[in-house]
Amino acid sequence: MKNRNLVYSTDQGRLCSSCEHPISECQCKNDNVIGNGKVLIALETKGRKGKGVTVITGLPLTEDALKILGKKLKTQCGVGGAVKDGQIEVQGDNRQKIKELLEKEGFSSKFTGG
């Protein structure tokens, strides 16, 4: 019997929304999902010669869907950026704008860092 409302179990951790198995043992086609669903938005300057970059991590999307969303966010912010290592990097301090755009896409997010 499937419990359609169960998303997290203290016994197993985060569960796949389709097959309801733990993410590590997912048996459906969502094996390519990268993020854990906890969307975090941060501003990083370290290792970038003082230039600020907005970094979005934890998006529960496949690599292709992540690239599409990254392109959309960069276009709507009017800046460049990159999608690598399961995270989206957008040039400049666009945290508030990105939070609003992600909420329109249906992702709840939090700011992290200083």
C-alpha positions as YAML, in Angstrom:
chain: A
units: angstrom
residues:
- id: 1
  name: MET
  ca: [0.00, 0.00, 0.00]
- id: 2
  name: LYS
  ca: [1.42, 3.36, -1.02]
- id: 3
  name: ASN
  ca: [1.16, 6.40, 1.21]
- id: 4
  name: ARG
  ca: [0.87, 9.24, -1.31]
- id: 5
  name: ASN
  ca: [1.62, 11.95, 1.25]
- id: 6
  name: LEU
  ca: [4.85, 10.47, 2.62]
- id: 7
  name: VAL
  ca: [7.96, 12.41, 1.53]
- id: 8
  name: TYR
  ca: [10.37, 11.72, 4.35]
- id: 9
  name: SER
  ca: [10.76, 8.90, 6.78]
- id: 10
  name: THR
  ca: [13.05, 9.03, 9.82]
- id: 11
  name: ASP
  ca: [13.76, 5.38, 9.18]
- id: 12
  name: GLN
  ca: [14.88, 5.77, 5.54]
- id: 13
  name: GLY
  ca: [15.42, 9.49, 4.85]
- id: 14
  name: ARG
  ca: [14.13, 11.31, 1.77]
- id: 15
  name: LEU
  ca: [11.84, 9.22, -0.47]
- id: 16
  name: CYS
  ca: [11.29, 9.27, -4.23]
- id: 17
  name: SER
  ca: [7.91, 10.81, -5.06]
- id: 18
  name: SER
  ca: [7.21, 8.23, -7.77]
- id: 19
  name: CYS
  ca: [8.21, 4.84, -6.41]
- id: 20
  name: GLU
  ca: [8.33, 5.82, -2.70]
- id: 21
  name: HIS
  ca: [11.65, 4.04, -2.13]
- id: 22
  name: PRO
  ca: [14.57, 5.83, -0.47]
- id: 23
  name: ILE
  ca: [16.36, 8.11, -2.96]
- id: 24
  name: SER
  ca: [19.49, 5.93, -2.75]
- id: 25
  name: GLU
  ca: [17.42, 2.87, -3.76]
- id: 26
  name: CYS
  ca: [15.04, 4.55, -6.23]
- id: 27
  name: GLN
  ca: [13.62, 2.05, -8.72]
- id: 28
  name: CYS
  ca: [11.93, 4.41, -11.16]
- id: 29
  name: LYS
  ca: [13.34, 6.60, -13.90]
- id: 30
  name: ASN
  ca: [14.19, 9.43, -11.47]
- id: 31
  name: ASP
  ca: [17.66, 7.95, -10.96]
- id: 32
  name: ASN
  ca: [19.18, 10.94, -12.74]
- id: 33
  name: VAL
  ca: [17.80, 13.47, -10.24]
- id: 34
  name: ILE
  ca: [20.74, 15.40, -8.86]
- id: 35
  name: GLY
  ca: [19.59, 17.58, -5.97]
- id: 36
  name: ASN
  ca: [18.07, 16.60, -2.65]
- id: 37
  name: GLY
  ca: [15.08, 18.97, -2.86]
- id: 38
  name: LYS
  ca: [16.44, 21.44, -0.29]
- id: 39
  name: VAL
  ca: [17.00, 24.45, -2.56]
- id: 40
  name: LEU
  ca: [19.61, 26.88, -1.22]
- id: 41
  name: ILE
  ca: [20.61, 30.24, -2.72]
- id: 42
  name: ALA
  ca: [23.99, 31.67, -1.74]
- id: 43
  name: LEU
  ca: [26.33, 34.47, -2.78]
- id: 44
  name: GLU
  ca: [29.92, 33.30, -3.24]
- id: 45
  name: THR
  ca: [32.99, 35.48, -3.81]
- id: 46
  name: LYS
  ca: [35.74, 33.12, -2.69]
- id: 47
  name: GLY
  ca: [38.12, 32.15, -5.49]
- id: 48
  name: ARG
  ca: [36.49, 34.57, -7.93]
- id: 49
  name: LYS
  ca: [38.73, 37.62, -7.46]
- id: 50
  name: GLY
  ca: [36.08, 39.43, -5.41]
- id: 51
  name: LYS
  ca: [33.33, 39.05, -8.01]
- id: 52
  name: GLY
  ca: [30.00, 37.87, -6.58]
- id: 53
  name: VAL
  ca: [28.24, 34.83, -8.01]
- id: 54
  name: THR
  ca: [24.79, 33.62, -6.98]
- id: 55
  name: VAL
  ca: [24.85, 29.83, -6.53]
- id: 56
  name: ILE
  ca: [21.70, 27.68, -6.47]
- id: 57
  name: THR
  ca: [22.08, 24.15, -5.07]
- id: 58
  name: GLY
  ca: [19.77, 21.27, -4.20]
- id: 59
  name: LEU
  ca: [17.34, 21.50, -7.12]
- id: 60
  name: PRO
  ca: [15.68, 18.09, -7.56]
- id: 61
  name: LEU
  ca: [16.11, 18.00, -11.34]
- id: 62
  name: THR
  ca: [17.91, 15.93, -13.94]
- id: 63
  name: GLU
  ca: [21.05, 17.30, -15.61]
- id: 64
  name: ASP
  ca: [19.10, 18.35, -18.74]
- id: 65
  name: ALA
  ca: [16.32, 20.03, -16.78]
- id: 66
  name: LEU
  ca: [18.95, 21.81, -14.67]
- id: 67
  name: LYS
  ca: [20.59, 23.22, -17.81]
- id: 68
  name: ILE
  ca: [17.23, 24.44, -19.14]
- id: 69
  name: LEU
  ca: [16.33, 26.12, -15.84]
- id: 70
  name: GLY
  ca: [19.84, 27.62, -15.60]
- id: 71
  name: LYS
  ca: [19.52, 29.16, -19.05]
- id: 72
  name: LYS
  ca: [16.09, 30.55, -18.17]
- id: 73
  name: LEU
  ca: [17.35, 32.11, -14.91]
- id: 74
  name: LYS
  ca: [20.40, 33.64, -16.60]
- id: 75
  name: THR
  ca: [18.25, 35.08, -19.39]
- id: 76
  name: GLN
  ca: [15.70, 36.58, -17.01]
- id: 77
  name: CYS
  ca: [18.45, 38.12, -14.87]
- id: 78
  name: GLY
  ca: [20.26, 39.40, -17.97]
- id: 79
  name: VAL
  ca: [23.63, 37.97, -16.95]
- id: 80
  name: GLY
  ca: [25.92, 35.05, -17.69]
- id: 81
  name: GLY
  ca: [26.68, 32.01, -15.62]
- id: 82
  name: ALA
  ca: [27.18, 28.26, -15.71]
- id: 83
  name: VAL
  ca: [25.62, 24.94, -14.75]
- id: 84
  name: LYS
  ca: [28.14, 22.54, -13.27]
- id: 85
  name: ASP
  ca: [28.42, 19.93, -10.53]
- id: 86
  name: GLY
  ca: [24.65, 19.88, -9.98]
- id: 87
  name: GLN
  ca: [24.44, 23.59, -9.22]
- id: 88
  name: ILE
  ca: [23.53, 26.73, -11.13]
- id: 89
  name: GLU
  ca: [25.87, 29.73, -10.98]
- id: 90
  name: VAL
  ca: [24.54, 33.14, -12.03]
- id: 91
  name: GLN
  ca: [26.90, 36.12, -12.20]
- id: 92
  name: GLY
  ca: [26.27, 38.98, -9.78]
- id: 93
  name: ASP
  ca: [24.14, 39.31, -6.66]
- id: 94
  name: ASN
  ca: [20.73, 38.23, -7.99]
- id: 95
  name: ARG
  ca: [19.56, 36.30, -4.93]
- id: 96
  name: GLN
  ca: [16.21, 38.02, -4.45]
- id: 97
  name: LYS
  ca: [15.31, 37.93, -8.14]
- id: 98
  name: ILE
  ca: [16.26, 34.25, -8.41]
- id: 99
  name: LYS
  ca: [14.21, 33.39, -5.32]
- id: 100
  name: GLU
  ca: [11.15, 34.99, -6.92]
- id: 101
  name: LEU
  ca: [11.76, 33.21, -10.24]
- id: 102
  name: LEU
  ca: [12.20, 29.83, -8.51]
- id: 103
  name: GLU
  ca: [8.96, 30.33, -6.57]
- id: 104
  name: LYS
  ca: [7.16, 30.95, -9.89]
- id: 105
  name: GLU
  ca: [8.62, 27.63, -11.11]
- id: 106
  name: GLY
  ca: [7.28, 25.88, -8.00]
- id: 107
  name: PHE
  ca: [10.47, 25.52, -5.92]
- id: 108
  name: SER
  ca: [10.60, 26.78, -2.35]
- id: 109
  name: SER
  ca: [14.06, 28.04, -1.46]
- id: 110
  name: LYS
  ca: [16.13, 29.57, 1.32]
- id: 111
  name: PHE
  ca: [18.99, 32.03, 1.45]
- id: 112
  name: THR
  ca: [22.19, 30.69, 2.95]
- id: 113
  name: GLY
  ca: [25.51, 32.26, 3.85]
- id: 114
  name: GLY
  ca: [26.17, 35.84, 4.92]
...
